[in-house]
Amino acid sequence: MSILDSVPDEPEENPSPESSLSGHQLDQQEPLTHPLLKVDAPLRMVETAFLASTASLIWFINFYFPLGPVLRIFFPVPIALVYLRWGKRAAWMAALTSGLLLAVLMGPVRSILFVMPFGLMGVLLGATWYRRVPWIVSITLGMLLSTFGVFFRLWLLSVLSGEDLWVYVITQVTEIIEWIFLKLEILATPSVFLIQVGAVVLIAFNNLIYLSVVHLAAWLLLDRLGNPIPRPPHWVQVLMDYEG
C-alpha cells in the first residue's frame, strides 16, 4: 500500500451557482436568528429577577419603615411590568420569586400576605393592561381580588393569633354607622346584618380607591419606561392635564 492510497479523496467541487448561493444565504440567515434567542433568554431572566426583588424590597421597606400609602401604591406594579415586557410565564415566576425571597427575609407568613393579594394582583393587572382592557374592568377585577385578600388576611391572622379579628372590624364599622345615624338624626340602632354589609362595602370602597390610585401611578410611571398601559377615560386625562 502506497502513501498515495492512504490519502483521503478530496471532495468534488460543485460548480453549481445555486448551491453556492444557498450556502451563502444560510450563512447570512443564521447570525440573524440565533443571537436573538441567546440574548432574549438572559435578559428575560435578569429583568424578571430584578423586578421581583424590587417588589420584595418595596414590601420589606414599607413593613419596617412605613411611609404611609406612598410605597403601598407600588406593591403590584413591578410584577405587572414583568407581564407587559415578557408575558404571563415570567410574571408568575416573578410573583413566586418575590414570595420565596420574602419567605427567607421575613418568614412564610409575611410572604403569604404579600403574594395574596399583591403578587396575584400584579399578574392580574399585567394581564388586563397587556390586553388593553378598559380601566373600569381592570379596576373592578383588582378591587374584587383585593377585597378577597383582606378577608384572607383576616382569616389567616385570626387562625395564627387565636382571636377573631373580624370582631374588631365590626366594632369600628359599628361606631361609624352610629355616628352617621347620629348626624342624620335617625333614632334607631343598626342591625347586625346592616353592620356586616357596611363592613364589606367599606372594605370594597377602600380597595376601589386604592386600585384607582395604582392605575394613575402606573399610567404616569410606565409611560416613561416605554411600557404604556391603556389610556384612562378622557375626563381623567383632562383632570390630570395629561394628553397621552
N, C-alpha and C positions, 0 to 999 in steps of 0.2 A: 504494500500500500504506500503510495507516494504522498508527499506533502500536499500536492495539488488536490488529491482526492479528499483529504481531510478538511479542506477549506469549505465553509458553507456557501451554498449558492447565493448569489446576490438577487434580491427581489427584482422582478421585472418592472420596468418603468411603464407607467400608464400615461401615454401622451394625450389622453382624452381631456379637453379643456373643461368638460362638465364636472369631472371628478375633482380636478384641482380647484375649480370654483366652489364646489360644495364644501370641500375641506376648508377653504379659506373662510367661507361663511360660517361654518361651525366654530372656527377659531375666534371669529368676531362675536358670535352669539353667546358663547359660554361665559366670557367675563362680564356680560350684561346681566346674567341671571343669578349665578351662584354667589357673587359677593353681596347681593342684596339680601339673600337668605342668611348669609353669615353675619351681616350687620344687624338685621332686624331682631334676631333672637337675643343676643346680649343686651341690646338697647331696651327691648321689652322687659327683660328680667331686671335690669338695673332700675328702670323707671318705676316698675311695679314695686320693687323692694324699697326704693326711696320714698315713694308716696305712701306706702303702707307704714313705714317708720314715721313719716310726718304726721299721719293721722294718730298713731300711737303717742307721739310726743306731745301733740296738742292736748289729748286727753290726760296725759300724765301731768303736764304743767298745770292744766286747769284744776286737777284734783288737789294738788299740793299747794298751788299758788293761784287761787281763783281770782280771775279778773272780771267777774260779773258775766254778762252774756256775750262778751266780745269773742272769746275763744270758742264758746259753745256753738256759735254760728257755723264754724268751720269744721265741726266734727265729721260730717259725711262728705265734705267737698273733695278731699284728696282721693278717696275711693271712687267717687263719681268721675273725677278727672281720668283715672285709670281706665274706666269704661269708655270714655269718649276717645281716648287715644289708642287703646289696644283691645277693646272688646270685652265680652262677657267673661270669658275664662280668666283673663288677667284680673278683672275686678273681683271675682270670687277669691282668687288667690291672694289679692291684696287684703280683703276682709279677713281671710283666715290667718294670714301672716300677722296682721295687726293684733288679732286676738291672741295668737301664740306669744308674740312679743310682750304684750301686756300681762299675760299669764306668768311670764318669767319675772317681769319687773314688779308687778303689783299683786299677783296672786290670781287664781282662777275666777274668783267671784267678781272682782272688778273687771276682769277681762270679759266675762259674760255680759256684764252690764254695759260694756261698750259695744260688743258685737250685736246685742239686742237692746236697742233698735238701731244704733248709729251705723254699724258696719253694714247691716242689711239695707238701711236707708240709703247709704252711698251707692250700693248696687242698684237699688230701685230708681233713684234719681238719675244715675248714669244711663240706665236703660230708657227711661222716658225722655231724657234730653237727647240721647242718641237717635231716637225715633222721631224727634221733633214734635213731641206731644205738647198740646197747649198747656199753659200754666195751670189752668183750673183743674185739669186732670192730674197732673203731677203733684200739685199741692194737696189735692184731696186724697190721693193714694198715700202720700207721705204722712198726712195727718192721721189716717187710719192706722198705719204701721206704728207711728209714734205713740198714738193712744194705746194701742195694744202693748207697746213696750212699757208704758207707765204701769199698766196693770201687771205685766210680767215682773217688773221690778218690785212692785209692792208685794206680790206673792213670794218672790224669792227671798226678799229681805225679811218678810214675816216668818217664813219657814226657818231661816237661819237665826233670827233673834228670838223666836218663840213667842212673839207678840203680834197681834193683828193690827198692822199699820193702817188698814182701811178705816179703822175707828178714828184715827187722828184726822184723816181726810174728811170724814163725815162731820167731825166736830168743827173743823174750820168752815166747811160749807154751811153748816147749820148757823153759825154766827153770821155769815154773810147774808143768808136768806132772811134771818131775823132782823138784821139791820135794814135790808130792803123793805121788808114788811113794815118796819117802824117808820121809815121815811115816807112810804106810801099810805101810812095811817090805816093799815089793814089789821084789824083786831082778830087775828087768827094765829094758830100755831101750825107751822108747816108739818106736813105728814112725813113719815119715814120714806115713802115712795118718792115724794117730791124732792126730798133732800138727796136721795141717791141719784135721781135723774139730774138734778142740779150739779152734782159732783161730776157725773160723766160729761155733761155739757160744758162745764168749766174746764175740764181736762182737755176735751176736744178743741175748745176755743183757744186755749193756750197753745196747743200744738199747731193750730191753724196759723196763728200769728208767727210762731217760730218758723214754720215752713215758708211762709211768705218772706220773712227776712232772709232765710237761707237762699231763696231764689234770687232776691235782689243782690245779695252779696256775690253769689256765683255769677250772675249776669254781668256785674261790673268787673269781676276779677278774671273770669275765664275768657272774656272778650280780649283782654290784654295779653293773655297767654296763648292766643291763637286757637282756642277751642271753644267757640261761642255756643251758647245754649239757645233754645228757641226764644224769639222775641216776646217780651211781655205785652199785655194789652196796651193799646195806644194811650189810654189815659195815664197809665203808669209811666210811659216814656215822657209824656208831657209834664207829669208831676215831678219827675226826676230831671227834667230839662235835658234829656239824653235822646238823641236820634241815632239809632244804630242800624 
